[in-house]
Amino acid sequence: MSQMPDGLLLCDDLIFTSKVAGTAGALGLAVRAARTPEALLELARRSPPNCVIVDLHVAGLDLPALLAGLAEACPAMPRVVAYGSHVEAATLHAARQAGCDPVWPRSKFVEELPAALAGWLAPRPAPPG
């Protein structure tokens, strides 16, 4: 039996968390949610995810520290997807520079979520070598 694709969501907006989790559930996928970076890292340590979805507007978010924590907590670095406000171009750019891919404005994230989620949560191929 193969492991169900798994993702973590860092989001402190309960309505948006429900939207992402509901979309995943409708696709037969699992997304666990955390409201703080510390809680997300604890979940990642317990069960490393294939993908982490980050709301760039979570209170207290230090994205470089979160990414370093994920690299430490997970045997293989998960894909990190990020979204944020379209008016905060510098924040979106910084997330891209930090290694998040894709990084989208919230409206595009919502629009693309049903089609993209299964691919994001699928296990990533092992690097060659």
C-alpha positions as CSV (number, residue, x, y, z in Angstrom):
1,M,0.0,0.0,0.0
2,S,1.5,3.3,-1.0
3,Q,1.6,6.3,1.4
4,M,-1.0,8.9,0.7
5,P,0.5,12.2,-0.5
6,D,0.9,14.5,2.4
7,G,1.3,18.2,2.9
8,L,1.5,20.8,5.6
9,L,-0.2,24.2,5.6
10,L,1.1,27.2,7.6
11,C,-1.9,29.5,7.8
12,D,-3.5,31.3,10.7
13,D,-6.7,32.1,8.8
14,L,-9.2,29.4,9.8
15,I,-11.5,30.0,6.8
16,F,-8.7,29.7,4.3
17,T,-7.3,26.7,6.1
18,S,-10.7,25.0,5.7
19,K,-10.7,25.9,2.0
20,V,-7.2,24.3,1.4
21,A,-8.0,21.2,3.6
22,G,-11.4,20.8,1.9
23,T,-9.9,21.0,-1.6
24,A,-7.3,18.4,-0.6
25,G,-10.0,16.1,1.0
26,A,-12.1,16.3,-2.2
27,L,-9.1,15.1,-4.1
28,G,-8.5,12.2,-1.6
29,L,-5.3,13.9,-0.3
30,A,-4.3,14.9,3.2
31,V,-3.1,18.4,4.4
32,R,-2.3,19.0,8.0
33,A,-2.5,22.6,9.2
34,A,-0.5,24.6,11.7
35,R,-1.1,28.2,12.8
36,T,2.5,29.0,13.8
37,P,5.9,28.2,12.3
38,E,6.8,26.3,15.5
39,A,3.8,24.1,15.2
40,L,4.5,23.4,11.6
41,L,8.1,22.4,12.3
42,E,6.8,20.0,15.1
43,L,4.4,18.4,12.6
44,A,7.2,18.1,10.0
45,R,9.5,16.4,12.6
46,R,6.8,13.8,13.4
47,S,5.9,13.1,9.8
48,P,8.0,14.7,7.0
49,P,5.7,16.1,4.3
50,N,6.1,16.1,0.6
51,C,5.0,19.7,0.4
52,V,4.7,22.7,2.7
53,I,2.3,25.5,1.8
54,V,3.1,28.8,3.4
55,D,0.9,31.9,3.9
56,L,3.5,34.6,3.8
57,H,1.3,36.7,6.2
58,V,1.4,34.4,9.2
59,A,2.3,36.4,12.3
60,G,5.9,36.0,13.3
61,L,6.9,34.3,10.1
62,D,10.7,34.3,9.5
63,L,10.8,32.4,6.2
64,P,14.5,31.7,6.1
65,A,14.4,30.3,9.6
66,L,11.4,28.2,8.7
67,L,13.1,26.8,5.6
68,A,16.3,26.0,7.6
69,G,14.1,24.3,10.2
70,L,12.4,22.2,7.5
71,A,15.8,21.2,6.1
72,E,16.8,20.0,9.5
73,A,13.5,18.3,10.3
74,C,13.0,16.4,7.1
75,P,15.3,13.7,5.5
76,A,14.5,15.2,2.1
77,M,13.6,18.9,1.8
78,P,9.9,19.2,0.9
79,R,8.6,21.4,-1.9
80,V,7.7,24.7,-0.4
81,V,4.8,26.6,-2.0
82,A,4.0,30.2,-0.9
83,Y,1.3,32.7,-1.4
84,G,0.7,36.3,-0.2
85,S,-0.9,39.6,-1.0
86,H,-0.4,40.8,-4.6
87,V,0.4,44.3,-3.3
88,E,3.4,43.0,-1.4
89,A,5.6,42.3,-4.4
90,A,8.8,42.5,-2.2
91,T,7.5,39.7,0.1
92,L,6.6,37.5,-2.9
93,H,10.0,38.2,-4.5
94,A,11.8,37.3,-1.2
95,A,10.0,34.0,-1.0
96,R,11.1,33.1,-4.5
97,Q,14.6,34.1,-3.7
98,A,14.5,31.9,-0.6
99,G,13.5,28.9,-2.7
100,C,9.8,28.7,-2.6
101,D,8.3,27.4,-5.9
102,P,5.8,28.5,-6.9
103,V,5.1,31.8,-5.2
104,W,1.8,33.2,-6.2
105,P,-0.5,36.1,-5.1
106,R,-3.4,34.7,-3.1
107,S,-5.9,35.1,-5.9
108,K,-3.9,33.0,-8.3
109,F,-3.2,30.4,-5.5
110,V,-7.0,30.0,-4.9
111,E,-7.6,29.8,-8.7
112,E,-4.9,27.2,-9.3
113,L,-5.3,25.2,-6.1
114,P,-7.6,22.4,-7.3
115,A,-5.5,21.7,-10.4
116,A,-2.1,22.1,-8.7
117,L,-2.5,20.5,-5.3
118,A,-2.2,16.8,-6.3
119,G,1.1,17.6,-8.1
120,W,2.4,19.5,-5.1
121,L,1.6,16.8,-2.6
122,A,3.0,13.9,-4.7
123,P,6.4,12.6,-3.6
124,R,9.3,14.3,-5.3
125,P,11.7,12.2,-7.3
126,A,15.0,11.5,-5.6
127,P,17.9,13.6,-6.9
128,P,20.3,11.8,-9.2
129,G,23.5,10.4,-7.8
